[in-house]
Amino acid sequence: MLCRFTLIPDGTVLIYQGRSGDTYEDALLSFEINPDTALIFSDGRSLPQDKKIEEEEVSIFLTASRG
């Protein structure tokens, strides 16, 4: 399963290739992004971090700088 993550505000694109049943939190942690500093959106709606990844593309709004 593939999901394209676009980081806002810098526009960086990350491709997550995970297993069936992986959550957005799993993906964020794999990219070394603290889930407490990220908001996930798809088609204008907010998604919970514990949701299984089903979307092909999401936007990740970072509320703190990445280290």
C-alpha positions in Angstrom: 0.0 0.0 0.0 1.3 3.4 -1.0 0.4 6.8 0.3 1.8 10.2 -0.7 2.3 12.6 2.1 2.7 16.3 1.2 4.2 18.3 4.1 2.8 21.8 4.7 4.3 24.5 4.7 7.4 23.4 2.8 5.8 21.1 0.2 8.1 18.2 0.8 6.6 15.0 -0.6 7.2 11.7 1.2 6.0 8.3 -0.1 4.9 5.8 2.5 5.0 2.1 1.5 3.5 0.2 4.3 1.6 -2.9 5.2 -2.1 -3.4 5.3 -3.5 -2.1 8.6 -0.8 0.5 9.1 -2.0 3.8 10.6 -1.1 7.4 9.9 0.7 7.4 13.2 2.9 4.5 12.0 3.7 6.4 8.9 4.6 9.6 10.7 6.9 7.8 13.1 8.6 6.0 10.2 9.5 9.5 8.8 10.7 10.6 12.3 7.8 13.1 12.5 6.4 13.5 16.0 2.6 12.7 15.7 1.9 15.4 18.4 3.1 18.1 15.9 1.1 17.0 12.8 -2.4 17.4 11.5 -3.6 15.1 8.7 -6.0 16.1 6.0 -7.6 14.5 3.0 -10.1 16.2 0.7 -10.6 19.0 3.2 -11.3 16.8 6.1 -9.2 16.0 9.2 -8.2 12.4 9.7 -7.3 10.9 13.1 -3.8 9.5 13.5 -5.0 6.1 14.6 -7.0 5.7 11.3 -5.8 2.9 9.0 -4.2 4.3 5.8 -6.7 4.0 3.0 -6.2 7.3 1.1 -3.7 7.6 -1.8 -2.7 11.1 -0.9 -2.9 13.3 2.3 -1.6 16.6 3.4 0.4 16.8 6.7 0.3 20.2 8.4 3.3 20.5 10.7 2.7 22.6 13.8 6.4 22.6 14.8 9.7 22.6 12.9 11.2 19.3 12.0 14.6 18.6 13.7 
